[in-house]
């Protein structure tokens, strides 16, 4: 078992740290709000440096690249320490964070994290040494090779699909309501057909009921859409949809819905009515 420093115990990080501690790892957790690091079966560190000292493995699960850089600023890792960078930070930031990390963003939201059933998209040297750390938090580990950044790029590809699905669903349900069609009938019609997906029913129910308990916060979804737009532009691609999704989600964030589930992007279509 490993000594694990877990930096960032929010919606995703808290259950991950809990599963690691439950599997027998010695976990020292840190969070900007210390109370969120309590009750996880881990000791609570007063600073990132305190958490990292003496650890075999350092895990960062934070909101974005700047947050990771700030938390790791001033920390010098020993040669034998492994750093699992699990946050979604985008192509630019994964390069800026250096070559001491294992690039392993996770696919999944609150419930898969709570269930220990995330998918880890891992790349970079040292990844083979993290199997016992990946195991308690994941149902699948996808090995994407030696190059740091491949995991991040794959995460952006997968996020593009999820974001487009949720925004497309939001606009479909908004249109149905605007045309005085029961949106539940739309979901019933696609059930069992080629256009069906369980995610549409899950998120569609939230939109119809105007109930958005956060599985993945809208503000972070908008951030991820921006990362996709930036990566596409740097790759020389003309992909207008990610930027449009970022902007549409941003409207609902600015209206005060950023901490609600990403399904709350639906509210951007009805801001005058539901803000």
N, C-alpha and C positions, 0 to 999 in steps of 0.2 A: 504494500500500500504506500501511497505517496503523501507527502506534505504539500497541500495545495493552498496557494494564496488566491482567493477569489475576489476580484475587484469589480463591483457593480452588482448589487442584489435587488434589481427592479423586478418587473413582471416576469422576465425570462430568467434572470440571474438567480433570484431567490430559490426557485424550485431546483435549478441546476445545482446550486451549492448544497441544498438539502439532500438531494440524491447522492451527491459525492460523499457527504458526511455519513449518510445512511449505509453506504457501501463499505465503510471502514476507513476511508481516507481521513487524514487529519487536516481539517479545513480551517483556515483563518480567513474570515471575510471582512471586507471593507466596503462601505457605501457612504456617499456624501451625507445622506440622512442615516445616522447610525442605527436608529430604531429599525430600519428595514433590513439590517443585517442580523438582527436578534431572532432567536427562536428557530434557528435553522439547523441546530446540532453542531454549529461551528463556533469557534471563539471569535470575538469581534475585535478587530484591530482599530487603533486610533488614527492610522494614516496608511496610505498605500505602501510606503517604505516599511512600516512595521509589519504589514501583512506579508510582504515579499521576503523579508529577512528569514533565512533558513529554509525557505520553501524549495521543494523539488520542481514544482510546476506552478506557473503563474497563469491565471485565466483572466482575461479582460472581456467583460460583457457590458458594454457601455453604449451610449446613444449614438455616437458618431466618431469620426476620425479625430476632430479637435479634442473631444472629451478623453479619448484614449491617450493622445499625445500629452495632454495636461496631466493626467493621472500618472503616466509613466515618466514624466519629466524628472530628471535627477536620479532616477533609479538605474543603477548599473547591475545588470544581470551577471551572475557567475557563469563561467563556461559550461558548467554542468546543469544549469537551470534551463528548463524548457518553458517557453511562453506560448500558450495557446491563445491566439487572438480570435475571439469568437464573435466580435461585433461586426455589424455590416457597415463598412466605412467607405466603400467605393474604391475605384482603381487608383486614383491619385493618392489617397491617404494610405492605402496598403503599401505603396511604394515608399512613401515618406516615413513610414514607421520603422523601416529598416529591414535588415536581413537576419535578425535574431529570433524571429517569430515563426510559429507554425500558423499558417493562414487557414482558419477553420470556421467560417461563418456557419450558422445553423439555420436550417429550414424548419419552420414551425412557429406556433404562437403559444399563448398561455397554456391551453389544455395539454398539447403535446409535451410542453415543458413540465407541467405538473405530473404527467404520466411517465416521464422519463422516456419519451418516444420521439425525440427530435431526430432530424437527419443532419449529420455533420458533413460538410463539403470541404474536405481537407486537402491541403497541398503544402509542400515545403519540406526541407530536411527536418528530421526529428519526429515526423508524424508517427512513425512506427513505434516510437517509445511512449506514445500517449494512449495506447489501446485500453489500458485499465482505467483511464480517466474518461475516455469517450463512452465506455460501456454503460455506466450507471445512468447516463443522461440521454442515451440515443437508442433508436430502433434500427438505424442504418448509418453506416459510415461509408461515404463515397470517396475513394482514394483517387485524387486527381493529379498525382505525380509530384515531382521534385520542385517545380517552379512555384515560388511564392507569388501569389496573385491569381492563380488559376481558380482556387476556391472562391475568391471574391468575384471573379468574372462570371463564374457559373451561378453564384447567388444572384447577381444582377439579371442574368437571363431568366431565372426562375421567378424573380420578383416582377419582371416585366409582364409575365403571364398572369400572375395573381392580381397585380394592380389593374391590368386591363380588364380582367374578369369582374372585379368588384366595381370599378367605375362604369363599365358597360351595363352591369346589373342595376346599378343605382339609376342610371339614365333611362333604362328600360322601365323600371318601376315608376319613376317620376312621369314618364310619358304616359304610361297606362293610367295613372291617376289623373293626369292633365286631360286625357281624352275620356275620362269618366268610365274607365274599364277597371274591373276589380283585378289588382295585380296578383292576387292569389290564384286567379284563373289562369294567368300566364304560367305560373309555376306548376299548376296542375297539368296544363297542356304539355309541357316539356318533360314531365315525369316519365322516366323509363325510355325516353327516346335518345337519339344521337346528340341532341343539344343539351341533355340533362347533365347536371353535376351536383353532388351533394352540397358543395360549397354555395351554390346559388340558393338552395333552400335554407341553409343556415343563415347566410347574410340577408337574404330576401326577407326572412321572418323578422329580423331586427329592423329592417327598413320599414316594413309595413306597420310594425308595432311602435316605431319611433323609440326603440329601446336599444342602447348601445353600450352595454357593459364591456369594458376594454379587454379584448383578447390580444389585440395589437393596436397601440394608440394611433389615431389618425395623424398626429403630428409626425410620428416616425415614418408612417407610410408615405406622407408627402415628401419627407426627406429622402426616402429611398427612391421615389419617382424622380427626384432631382438628380440623384446619383446615376440613375439609368440614363437620363437625358444627357448628362455630362459625358458619360462613357461613350454613348452613341455618337455624340458630336466629335469627340477625340478620335473615334474610329473612322471618321469620315462618312458617317451614315446620315441619311435624311429620314429621321424617325420622329415625326411631330407628336405622336401620341403620348410618350412619357412626359414631355413638357406640359402638354395640355392637362394631363392627369395631375401633375404637381400643382399647377395653377388652380384647378378646380378644387382639389383637396384643400389647398391653401385658403380658399374662400371660407370654407367651413372652419378651418383652424382659426382664422382671424375673427370669426364670429363666436369663438369661445368653445369650440367642440374638439380641440386638439387632444384632450386626454380621454375622449371617448373612443370607441372602436372605429377602425378604419371604415366600417360600413356607414359611419356618420357622414361620409362624403355625399351621401344621398341628400343631406340637408342643404348642400350648396345649390341644389336645383330649386329649393323652396325657402331661401333665406328670409324673404320678407314675411313668410308665414311662420317659420319655426325657429328663428334666431332668438 
